[in-house]
Structures are given as C-alpha cells and as structure tokens.
Amino acid sequence: MPRATPGATPPWHPESLAARLPFLRRRARLAADTRAFLTGRGYAEAETPCLVPAPGMEVHLRAFRSEYRPHLGIGVPTVLWLRTSPELALKRLLVAGAGPVFELARVWRNGEASPRHAPEFTMLEWYRPGMTLDGLMDETEALFRSVCPAVVAHGGVATDLSLPFERLTMAEAFRRHCRGLDILSTVDAATAGGDAAALHAAARAAGLDLPAGLGWEDAFFHLVLTHVEPAIDRDRATFLTHWPAPQAALARRDPADPRAALRFELFVAGLELANAFDELTDPAEQRARFTRDVEERKRLAGEEGWEVDEDFLAALAFGMPAGAGIAVGFDRLAMLAAGAERIDQVLWLPLVVDQPGSAAITSAARSSGQA
C-alpha cells in the first residue's frame, strides 16, 4: 500500500487525485494511441508473466524477491522475482514464431525512487523480426511524432519532435564532448572488455578529471554523465548509438567494428527515454555475458542474486530470428506528453516512500533504463 509522508496529502485523497487527473487522462490517450500505432504496423499485444525465475540480467538492477509455496502437494518451493523487464519473455515469443510483438508491462526495480524514478512502473517494449537498428530508429521516431505534441518539455528544456532526430554514435559523442577522447581505443575487440588503465590514461591526456580507482564501466559512465549527456542537443531528440562493446548487454556487436555494439538510447528534453538493441542471437556469446553478469552480481556486497536464465538460453539455442527491439519508459513518455514534471503525477496511485528525494545517477541507475 502507498505510505503517506507525514503532513502530505495522501494519493487517495480526492484533492490529490483531482490534481493528477489531467495528466492521467492524457496518459490514457497516450496508451490508446500507442496501441493503435503498433497494431496498425502489424504488432500483436502480448501479456507475459510478472513472476519469473530470473528478473533480468543487468548487474546493477535490484529486484523484488518472492517465493512460490506449494499447495496440496503441487510443485516445489521456488524463489521467484518480480520482473525488471518483459524482454526475456517477449524474446521467447519470437522464438515461438509470434512475429512482431509488444507489451505495456508493469515492471519493478527495487530502490529506485525520485521525481523520475518509481520502484513500480510501466515499460513499453516492442520487437520485430528482421528489423534493423536504423529501421527501429525510424519507427521510434514515427511513434513519438504520432503520440506526442510537436514540442515537448521537461525541467525547462523544450524539444521539437518535428525536427529530424539526431543519430550520434557514442564514439563521435566522446570526440565532440570529451576533448577528442577515443572511447573505442579503450575496448579490446577480441574480448569486448574495457581497459580501465587505458581509459584513465586517455582521460588524463584529454585533460579530463576522472576519479582514481574507477573500473572501466564506472569511469565510462562518469564521463558520459559529466560531459556527454549534458552536451547532447536539447532542441531536437537524439539517438545515442553504437555503444562500446562492454555495454552491449543483449545487443550484438557491430560487424564493422566489434569494439562497438549495435545499441542505442533515446534522449528527449533531457530525459533518457528508451534503450534498444539489434538483438544478439548467438547463445554461446549470450551465455558468456550472462555468466559474467552473475559473477559480478555475486561480487557486489549485500546484493541478492539469481542464476543464469537457462530457459532463455535454451530458447536462444533453439533459434531466435534476427531483429531489433526497444524498451521505452512509458511513464516518462506520459510525463512529456502531459507536461508533467514528476513521475507521480502520471500514476493513479503512486507509492510514497518515507524519505523521497533524487536518486543518485550512477552507472547502476543508467543501466536500469529509468535514468
């Protein structure tokens, strides 16, 4: 149940709901328009399980733990988790031959609470076999123009969605905004690993401050958050593409340069709204990545963990068609469409934590998809 901060009007109070209703009505229209757009392009709406054995493989995500308890002798005790994304389930449907699919999915990420984050939120994801990353950018751009006002704003930043969305590679973004730093030179093409010493040396050579002792990932995100994201064009939307291979996640690497992954994120009005992959279909490479993720999660002190999703890897080995897919933070999209400044304004019954405040934007938050 939502918990009210002392002295604040609780979310169930008529005055509180009345203040949110204009945003909520706009959210409802946004959902209807989104469904119409995707079904009009041949996508089928799916509903996949919320309780799963593995909620997602991203190292820094914290999940909500649950448990199946047998009744009348049916089944065995099983640890289950509330999903952090419907991605692995929807990809199983691609294997099954469902064709293009989408879901407006309720998802959960423990510990995330700020004006832009909620521990329970809605993720819009869609996947199309045969789609390229460029084709997915075209489709995403068309969706945003179809369901949002021509000009959207957040935090005093306005973006004109009628302008062509910029497509900026991460390598070019670092060259522009990190004084010529060659980020891909710090990636091993053979192993897809990041060289922390090389990145620290490159930052020093470029005259950039980088805290000592950071591993490659934390150093990379420090530079992204300090220098790249603040400098991205705010007048128009930007796809930040071709992420360094250590950040590939479930994307395949670029055949033209294996130091980069075929992945993009979308930024609008200063908000990170979407994360997309040209999907990896190689089960051996995906297993190796998952195994590294599990080991890293276990290394993090105090974090509960889960094992590799063997069922997903079995599906991948059976054969997933090549294609592309995207995850969009639907609540943030609703914020832009409705002109809301806080995520709780577009939620029917927002959870109120005891000590609300801005969550630190770290590599953990960035990899969460809500940052």
TORTIVEX-606564 format. One record per residue (C-alpha): residue number from 1; residue in three letters; x negated, z, y negated. Coordinates in nm, 2 decimals. Example, Ala and Ser with C-alpha at 12.3 -4.5 7.8 and 13.67 -1.06 7.14 Angstrom:
<atoms>
[atom 1, ALA, [-1.23, 0.78, 0.45]] [atom 2, SER, [-1.37, 0.71, 0.11]] 
</atoms>
This chain:
<atoms>
[atom 1, MET, [0.00, 0.00, 0.00]] [atom 2, PRO, [-0.12, -0.06, -0.35]] [atom 3, ARG, [-0.25, 0.25, -0.52]] [atom 4, ALA, [-0.19, 0.31, -0.89]] [atom 5, THR, [-0.47, 0.41, -1.13]] [atom 6, PRO, [-0.36, 0.74, -1.30]] [atom 7, GLY, [-0.18, 0.67, -1.62]] [atom 8, ALA, [-0.14, 0.30, -1.55]] [atom 9, THR, [0.19, 0.12, -1.48]] [atom 10, PRO, [0.21, 0.06, -1.11]] [atom 11, PRO, [0.25, -0.31, -0.99]] [atom 12, TRP, [0.60, -0.23, -0.86]] [atom 13, HIS, [0.73, -0.12, -1.20]] [atom 14, PRO, [0.98, -0.36, -1.35]] [atom 15, GLU, [0.78, -0.39, -1.67]] [atom 16, SER, [0.47, -0.47, -1.47]] [atom 17, LEU, [0.64, -0.74, -1.27]] [atom 18, ALA, [0.80, -0.89, -1.58]] [atom 19, ALA, [0.46, -0.93, -1.74]] [atom 20, ARG, [0.34, -1.12, -1.43]] [atom 21, LEU, [0.65, -1.33, -1.37]] [atom 22, PRO, [0.55, -1.63, -1.59]] [atom 23, PHE, [0.22, -1.65, -1.41]] [atom 24, LEU, [0.39, -1.61, -1.07]] [atom 25, ARG, [0.64, -1.88, -1.14]] [atom 26, ARG, [0.35, -2.12, -1.23]] [atom 27, ARG, [0.17, -2.02, -0.91]] [atom 28, ALA, [0.48, -2.11, -0.71]] [atom 29, ARG, [0.50, -2.45, -0.87]] [atom 30, LEU, [0.13, -2.50, -0.81]] [atom 31, ALA, [0.17, -2.42, -0.44]] [atom 32, ALA, [0.46, -2.67, -0.41]] [atom 33, ASP, [0.27, -2.94, -0.59]] [atom 34, THR, [-0.04, -2.88, -0.38]] [atom 35, ARG, [0.16, -2.91, -0.06]] [atom 36, ALA, [0.32, -3.23, -0.19]] [atom 37, PHE, [-0.02, -3.38, -0.28]] [atom 38, LEU, [-0.18, -3.31, 0.06]] [atom 39, THR, [0.12, -3.40, 0.27]] [atom 40, GLY, [0.15, -3.72, 0.07]] [atom 41, ARG, [-0.20, -3.80, 0.18]] [atom 42, GLY, [-0.13, -3.75, 0.54]] [atom 43, TYR, [-0.23, -3.39, 0.59]] [atom 44, ALA, [-0.04, -3.16, 0.82]] [atom 45, GLU, [0.01, -2.80, 0.71]] [atom 46, ALA, [-0.12, -2.56, 0.98]] [atom 47, GLU, [-0.09, -2.18, 1.03]] [atom 48, THR, [-0.38, -2.02, 1.21]] [atom 49, PRO, [-0.44, -1.66, 1.33]] [atom 50, CYS, [-0.54, -1.39, 1.08]] [atom 51, LEU, [-0.68, -1.15, 1.35]] [atom 52, VAL, [-0.98, -1.31, 1.51]] [atom 53, PRO, [-1.29, -1.20, 1.72]] [atom 54, ALA, [-1.53, -1.34, 1.46]] [atom 55, PRO, [-1.40, -1.34, 1.10]] [atom 56, GLY, [-1.67, -1.58, 0.96]] [atom 57, MET, [-2.04, -1.62, 1.00]] [atom 58, GLU, [-2.16, -1.58, 0.64]] [atom 59, VAL, [-2.42, -1.30, 0.64]] [atom 60, HIS, [-2.32, -1.11, 0.33]] [atom 61, LEU, [-1.94, -1.10, 0.38]] [atom 62, ARG, [-1.79, -0.77, 0.48]] [atom 63, ALA, [-1.48, -0.78, 0.69]] [atom 64, PHE, [-1.19, -0.55, 0.77]] [atom 65, ARG, [-1.21, -0.43, 1.13]] [atom 66, SER, [-0.91, -0.38, 1.36]] [atom 67, GLU, [-0.85, -0.34, 1.73]] [atom 68, TYR, [-0.61, -0.47, 2.00]] [atom 69, ARG, [-0.48, -0.18, 2.21]] [atom 70, PRO, [-0.33, -0.28, 2.55]] [atom 71, HIS, [0.04, -0.21, 2.61]] [atom 72, LEU, [0.20, -0.19, 2.95]] [atom 73, GLY, [-0.13, -0.29, 3.10]] [atom 74, ILE, [-0.15, -0.63, 2.92]] [atom 75, GLY, [-0.50, -0.72, 2.80]] [atom 76, VAL, [-0.81, -0.51, 2.74]] [atom 77, PRO, [-0.92, -0.32, 2.43]] [atom 78, THR, [-1.07, -0.58, 2.19]] [atom 79, VAL, [-1.22, -0.54, 1.85]] [atom 80, LEU, [-1.06, -0.79, 1.61]] [atom 81, TRP, [-1.12, -0.87, 1.24]] [atom 82, LEU, [-0.91, -1.00, 0.96]] [atom 83, ARG, [-1.05, -1.34, 0.89]] [atom 84, THR, [-1.26, -1.41, 0.58]] [atom 85, SER, [-1.16, -1.78, 0.60]] [atom 86, PRO, [-0.95, -2.01, 0.83]] [atom 87, GLU, [-1.24, -2.25, 0.86]] [atom 88, LEU, [-1.34, -2.20, 1.22]] [atom 89, ALA, [-0.97, -2.21, 1.33]] [atom 90, LEU, [-0.90, -2.53, 1.14]] [atom 91, LYS, [-1.21, -2.70, 1.28]] [atom 92, ARG, [-1.08, -2.61, 1.63]] [atom 93, LEU, [-0.77, -2.81, 1.55]] [atom 94, LEU, [-0.99, -3.11, 1.45]] [atom 95, VAL, [-1.14, -3.09, 1.80]] [atom 96, ALA, [-0.79, -3.08, 1.95]] [atom 97, GLY, [-0.70, -3.40, 1.77]] [atom 98, ALA, [-0.47, -3.26, 1.50]] [atom 99, GLY, [-0.61, -3.51, 1.24]] [atom 100, PRO, [-0.62, -3.42, 0.87]] [atom 101, VAL, [-0.50, -3.05, 0.83]] [atom 102, PHE, [-0.47, -2.80, 0.55]] [atom 103, GLU, [-0.37, -2.43, 0.52]] [atom 104, LEU, [-0.28, -2.20, 0.24]] [atom 105, ALA, [-0.43, -1.90, 0.42]] [atom 106, ARG, [-0.43, -1.53, 0.35]] [atom 107, VAL, [-0.79, -1.40, 0.39]] [atom 108, TRP, [-0.97, -1.07, 0.35]] [atom 109, ARG, [-1.31, -0.97, 0.22]] [atom 110, ASN, [-1.39, -0.61, 0.21]] [atom 111, GLY, [-1.54, -0.45, -0.10]] [atom 112, GLU, [-1.46, -0.74, -0.34]] [atom 113, ALA, [-1.26, -0.62, -0.64]] [atom 114, SER, [-1.29, -0.74, -1.00]] [atom 115, PRO, [-1.09, -0.94, -1.26]] [atom 116, ARG, [-1.19, -1.25, -1.05]] [atom 117, HIS, [-1.20, -1.09, -0.70]] [atom 118, ALA, [-0.94, -0.93, -0.47]] [atom 119, PRO, [-1.00, -0.79, -0.12]] [atom 120, GLU, [-0.69, -0.99, 0.00]] [atom 121, PHE, [-0.64, -1.33, -0.15]] [atom 122, THR, [-0.53, -1.69, -0.07]] [atom 123, MET, [-0.77, -1.97, 0.03]] [atom 124, LEU, [-0.67, -2.33, 0.03]] [atom 125, GLU, [-0.86, -2.53, 0.29]] [atom 126, TRP, [-0.83, -2.89, 0.40]] [atom 127, TYR, [-1.03, -3.10, 0.64]] [atom 128, ARG, [-1.02, -3.48, 0.71]] [atom 129, PRO, [-1.20, -3.65, 1.00]] [atom 130, GLY, [-1.40, -3.95, 0.87]] [atom 131, MET, [-1.41, -3.82, 0.51]] [atom 132, THR, [-1.75, -3.84, 0.33]] [atom 133, LEU, [-1.86, -3.58, 0.08]] [atom 134, ASP, [-1.82, -3.84, -0.20]] [atom 135, GLY, [-1.47, -3.91, -0.07]] [atom 136, LEU, [-1.39, -3.54, -0.07]] [atom 137, MET, [-1.51, -3.51, -0.43]] [atom 138, ASP, [-1.28, -3.80, -0.53]] [atom 139, GLU, [-0.98, -3.63, -0.35]] [atom 140, THR, [-1.05, -3.29, -0.50]] [atom 141, GLU, [-1.07, -3.44, -0.85]] [atom 142, ALA, [-0.74, -3.61, -0.79]] [atom 143, LEU, [-0.58, -3.29, -0.67]] [atom 144, PHE, [-0.69, -3.09, -0.97]] [atom 145, ARG, [-0.56, -3.35, -1.21]] [atom 146, SER, [-0.23, -3.37, -1.02]] [atom 147, VAL, [-0.15, -3.00, -1.01]] [atom 148, CYS, [-0.32, -2.85, -1.33]] [atom 149, PRO, [-0.27, -2.91, -1.70]] [atom 150, ALA, [-0.51, -3.17, -1.86]] [atom 151, VAL, [-0.70, -2.89, -2.03]] [atom 152, VAL, [-0.76, -2.55, -1.86]] [atom 153, ALA, [-0.93, -2.25, -2.00]] [atom 154, HIS, [-1.07, -1.91, -1.89]] [atom 155, GLY, [-1.26, -1.65, -2.08]] [atom 156, GLY, [-1.27, -1.86, -2.39]] [atom 157, VAL, [-1.41, -2.16, -2.21]] [atom 158, ALA, [-1.20, -2.48, -2.20]] [atom 159, THR, [-1.25, -2.77, -1.96]] [atom 160, ASP, [-1.08, -3.11, -2.00]] [atom 161, LEU, [-0.98, -3.23, -1.65]] [atom 162, SER, [-0.91, -3.58, -1.77]] [atom 163, LEU, [-1.28, -3.63, -1.81]] [atom 164, PRO, [-1.47, -3.76, -1.51]] [atom 165, PHE, [-1.61, -3.46, -1.31]] [atom 166, GLU, [-1.99, -3.44, -1.33]] [atom 167, ARG, [-2.18, -3.48, -1.00]] [atom 168, LEU, [-2.50, -3.29, -1.03]] [atom 169, THR, [-2.75, -3.23, -0.74]] [atom 170, MET, [-2.90, -2.89, -0.72]] [atom 171, ALA, [-3.24, -3.04, -0.74]] [atom 172, GLU, [-3.16, -3.21, -1.07]] [atom 173, ALA, [-2.99, -2.89, -1.20]] [atom 174, PHE, [-3.31, -2.69, -1.14]] [atom 175, ARG, [-3.52, -2.96, -1.31]] [atom 176, ARG, [-3.29, -2.95, -1.61]] [atom 177, HIS, [-3.23, -2.58, -1.64]] [atom 178, CYS, [-3.53, -2.42, -1.48]] [atom 179, ARG, [-3.80, -2.60, -1.68]] [atom 180, GLY, [-3.87, -2.87, -1.42]] [atom 181, LEU, [-3.89, -2.64, -1.12]] [atom 182, ASP, [-3.87, -2.84, -0.79]] [atom 183, ILE, [-3.65, -2.63, -0.57]] [atom 184, LEU, [-3.67, -2.86, -0.27]] [atom 185, SER, [-4.05, -2.82, -0.27]] [atom 186, THR, [-3.99, -2.46, -0.16]] [atom 187, VAL, [-3.80, -2.57, 0.15]] [atom 188, ASP, [-3.95, -2.66, 0.49]] [atom 189, ALA, [-3.80, -2.99, 0.60]] [atom 190, ALA, [-3.87, -2.91, 0.97]] [atom 191, THR, [-3.72, -2.57, 0.99]] [atom 192, ALA, [-3.48, -2.58, 0.70]] [atom 193, GLY, [-3.62, -2.24, 0.59]] [atom 194, GLY, [-3.71, -2.13, 0.24]] [atom 195, ASP, [-4.06, -2.03, 0.14]] [atom 196, ALA, [-4.03, -1.72, -0.08]] [atom 197, ALA, [-4.40, -1.73, -0.18]] [atom 198, ALA, [-4.37, -2.10, -0.28]] [atom 199, LEU, [-4.06, -2.03, -0.49]] [atom 200, HIS, [-4.22, -1.73, -0.67]] [atom 201, ALA, [-4.52, -1.95, -0.74]] [atom 202, ALA, [-4.31, -2.23, -0.87]] [atom 203, ALA, [-4.11, -1.99, -1.10]] [atom 204, ARG, [-4.44, -1.85, -1.24]] [atom 205, ALA, [-4.57, -2.20, -1.31]] [atom 206, ALA, [-4.25, -2.28, -1.49]] [atom 207, GLY, [-4.27, -1.96, -1.70]] [atom 208, LEU, [-3.95, -1.81, -1.54]] [atom 209, ASP, [-3.90, -1.44, -1.48]] [atom 210, LEU, [-3.84, -1.36, -1.12]] [atom 211, PRO, [-3.83, -1.00, -0.99]] [atom 212, ALA, [-4.11, -0.94, -0.75]] [atom 213, GLY, [-4.04, -0.89, -0.38]] [atom 214, LEU, [-3.73, -1.11, -0.36]] [atom 215, GLY, [-3.69, -1.31, -0.05]] [atom 216, TRP, [-3.62, -1.69, -0.09]] [atom 217, GLU, [-3.24, -1.65, -0.09]] [atom 218, ASP, [-3.22, -1.37, -0.34]] [atom 219, ALA, [-3.48, -1.55, -0.56]] [atom 220, PHE, [-3.28, -1.87, -0.54]] [atom 221, PHE, [-2.96, -1.71, -0.64]] [atom 222, HIS, [-3.13, -1.51, -0.92]] [atom 223, LEU, [-3.24, -1.85, -1.07]] [atom 224, VAL, [-2.90, -2.01, -1.01]] [atom 225, LEU, [-2.71, -1.72, -1.17]] [atom 226, THR, [-2.96, -1.67, -1.46]] [atom 227, HIS, [-3.04, -2.03, -1.55]] [atom 228, VAL, [-2.83, -2.29, -1.37]] [atom 229, GLU, [-2.47, -2.17, -1.38]] [atom 230, PRO, [-2.47, -2.06, -1.74]] [atom 231, ALA, [-2.60, -2.40, -1.85]] [atom 232, ILE, [-2.36, -2.62, -1.65]] [atom 233, ASP, [-2.14, -2.84, -1.87]] [atom 234, ARG, [-1.82, -2.64, -1.96]] [atom 235, ASP, [-1.64, -2.93, -2.14]] [atom 236, ARG, [-1.58, -3.10, -1.80]] [atom 237, ALA, [-1.57, -2.99, -1.44]] [atom 238, THR, [-1.89, -3.01, -1.24]] [atom 239, PHE, [-1.96, -3.06, -0.87]] [atom 240, LEU, [-2.30, -2.90, -0.79]] [atom 241, THR, [-2.41, -3.09, -0.49]] [atom 242, HIS, [-2.69, -3.12, -0.22]] [atom 243, TRP, [-2.77, -2.75, -0.19]] [atom 244, PRO, [-3.11, -2.65, -0.04]] [atom 245, ALA, [-3.11, -2.65, 0.34]] [atom 246, PRO, [-3.14, -2.27, 0.37]] [atom 247, GLN, [-2.79, -2.26, 0.21]] [atom 248, ALA, [-2.64, -2.53, 0.45]] [atom 249, ALA, [-2.41, -2.28, 0.63]] [atom 250, LEU, [-2.18, -2.51, 0.83]] [atom 251, ALA, [-2.28, -2.83, 0.65]] [atom 252, ARG, [-2.51, -3.10, 0.80]] [atom 253, ARG, [-2.84, -3.17, 0.64]] [atom 254, ASP, [-2.89, -3.48, 0.43]] [atom 255, PRO, [-3.04, -3.76, 0.65]] [atom 256, ALA, [-3.22, -3.90, 0.34]] [atom 257, ASP, [-3.38, -3.56, 0.27]] [atom 258, PRO, [-3.35, -3.29, 0.53]] [atom 259, ARG, [-3.46, -3.03, 0.28]] [atom 260, ALA, [-3.11, -3.06, 0.13]] [atom 261, ALA, [-2.76, -3.00, 0.28]] [atom 262, LEU, [-2.45, -3.21, 0.22]] [atom 263, ARG, [-2.26, -2.93, 0.04]] [atom 264, PHE, [-2.10, -2.90, -0.30]] [atom 265, GLU, [-1.94, -2.63, -0.51]] [atom 266, LEU, [-1.70, -2.70, -0.79]] [atom 267, PHE, [-1.71, -2.53, -1.13]] [atom 268, VAL, [-1.43, -2.54, -1.39]] [atom 269, ALA, [-1.41, -2.34, -1.71]] [atom 270, GLY, [-1.69, -2.12, -1.60]] [atom 271, LEU, [-1.52, -2.04, -1.27]] [atom 272, GLU, [-1.66, -2.13, -0.92]] [atom 273, LEU, [-1.35, -2.26, -0.75]] [atom 274, ALA, [-1.45, -2.45, -0.44]] [atom 275, ASN, [-1.71, -2.48, -0.16]] [atom 276, ALA, [-1.73, -2.79, 0.06]] [atom 277, PHE, [-1.93, -2.94, 0.34]] [atom 278, ASP, [-1.99, -3.27, 0.51]] [atom 279, GLU, [-1.93, -3.09, 0.84]] [atom 280, LEU, [-2.21, -3.01, 1.09]] [atom 281, THR, [-2.10, -3.13, 1.44]] [atom 282, ASP, [-2.42, -3.06, 1.63]] [atom 283, PRO, [-2.35, -2.75, 1.85]] [atom 284, ALA, [-2.72, -2.67, 1.91]] [atom 285, GLU, [-2.81, -2.66, 1.54]] [atom 286, GLN, [-2.49, -2.46, 1.46]] [atom 287, ARG, [-2.58, -2.21, 1.74]] [atom 288, ALA, [-2.93, -2.16, 1.59]] [atom 289, ARG, [-2.78, -2.10, 1.25]] [atom 290, PHE, [-2.52, -1.86, 1.38]] [atom 291, THR, [-2.78, -1.67, 1.58]] [atom 292, ARG, [-3.00, -1.62, 1.27]] [atom 293, ASP, [-2.69, -1.51, 1.08]] [atom 294, VAL, [-2.60, -1.25, 1.34]] [atom 295, GLU, [-2.96, -1.12, 1.34]] [atom 296, GLU, [-2.97, -1.09, 0.96]] [atom 297, ARG, [-2.64, -0.92, 0.95]] [atom 298, LYS, [-2.76, -0.66, 1.21]] [atom 299, ARG, [-3.07, -0.61, 0.99]] [atom 300, LEU, [-2.86, -0.51, 0.69]] [atom 301, ALA, [-2.84, -0.13, 0.69]] [atom 302, GLY, [-2.50, 0.02, 0.73]] [atom 303, GLU, [-2.31, -0.31, 0.80]] [atom 304, GLU, [-2.08, -0.35, 1.09]] [atom 305, GLY, [-2.13, -0.68, 1.27]] [atom 306, TRP, [-1.99, -0.93, 1.51]] [atom 307, GLU, [-2.14, -1.17, 1.75]] [atom 308, VAL, [-2.17, -1.55, 1.75]] [atom 309, ASP, [-1.83, -1.72, 1.78]] [atom 310, GLU, [-1.88, -1.86, 2.13]] [atom 311, ASP, [-1.54, -2.02, 2.15]] [atom 312, PHE, [-1.60, -2.21, 1.83]] [atom 313, LEU, [-1.94, -2.33, 1.96]] [atom 314, ALA, [-1.76, -2.44, 2.28]] [atom 315, ALA, [-1.52, -2.64, 2.08]] [atom 316, LEU, [-1.80, -2.80, 1.88]] [atom 317, ALA, [-1.98, -2.89, 2.21]] [atom 318, PHE, [-1.65, -3.05, 2.33]] [atom 319, GLY, [-1.67, -3.27, 2.03]] [atom 320, MET, [-1.56, -3.23, 1.67]] [atom 321, PRO, [-1.51, -3.56, 1.47]] [atom 322, ALA, [-1.74, -3.62, 1.18]] [atom 323, GLY, [-1.57, -3.55, 0.85]] [atom 324, ALA, [-1.56, -3.32, 0.55]] [atom 325, GLY, [-1.37, -3.01, 0.44]] [atom 326, ILE, [-1.33, -2.78, 0.15]] [atom 327, ALA, [-1.23, -2.42, 0.06]] [atom 328, VAL, [-1.06, -2.36, -0.28]] [atom 329, GLY, [-0.99, -2.01, -0.42]] [atom 330, PHE, [-0.62, -2.07, -0.47]] [atom 331, ASP, [-0.57, -1.76, -0.68]] [atom 332, ARG, [-0.84, -1.88, -0.92]] [atom 333, LEU, [-0.68, -2.22, -0.93]] [atom 334, ALA, [-0.35, -2.04, -1.02]] [atom 335, MET, [-0.53, -1.85, -1.29]] [atom 336, LEU, [-0.64, -2.18, -1.45]] [atom 337, ALA, [-0.30, -2.35, -1.41]] [atom 338, ALA, [-0.11, -2.05, -1.55]] [atom 339, GLY, [-0.36, -1.95, -1.82]] [atom 340, ALA, [-0.42, -1.61, -1.66]] [atom 341, GLU, [-0.73, -1.41, -1.74]] [atom 342, ARG, [-0.72, -1.17, -1.43]] [atom 343, ILE, [-0.65, -1.23, -1.07]] [atom 344, ASP, [-0.40, -0.95, -1.05]] [atom 345, GLN, [-0.18, -1.15, -1.30]] [atom 346, VAL, [-0.11, -1.42, -1.03]] [atom 347, LEU, [-0.05, -1.17, -0.74]] [atom 348, TRP, [0.30, -1.05, -0.66]] [atom 349, LEU, [0.18, -0.70, -0.56]] [atom 350, PRO, [-0.19, -0.67, -0.65]] [atom 351, LEU, [-0.39, -0.40, -0.48]] [atom 352, VAL, [-0.51, -0.14, -0.74]] [atom 353, VAL, [-0.84, 0.02, -0.65]] [atom 354, ASP, [-0.92, 0.37, -0.77]] [atom 355, GLN, [-1.22, 0.25, -0.99]] [atom 356, PRO, [-1.16, -0.11, -1.10]] [atom 357, GLY, [-1.44, -0.29, -1.26]] [atom 358, SER, [-1.65, -0.60, -1.25]] [atom 359, ALA, [-1.83, -0.65, -0.91]] [atom 360, ALA, [-2.20, -0.73, -0.94]] [atom 361, ILE, [-2.25, -1.11, -0.90]] [atom 362, THR, [-2.52, -1.12, -0.63]] [atom 363, SER, [-2.61, -1.36, -0.35]] [atom 364, ALA, [-2.36, -1.17, -0.15]] [atom 365, ALA, [-2.08, -1.24, -0.39]] [atom 366, ARG, [-2.20, -1.60, -0.44]] [atom 367, SER, [-2.18, -1.67, -0.07]] [atom 368, SER, [-1.84, -1.52, -0.05]] [atom 369, GLY, [-1.66, -1.81, -0.21]] [atom 370, GLN, [-1.50, -1.58, -0.46]] [atom 371, ALA, [-1.78, -1.55, -0.70]] 
</atoms>
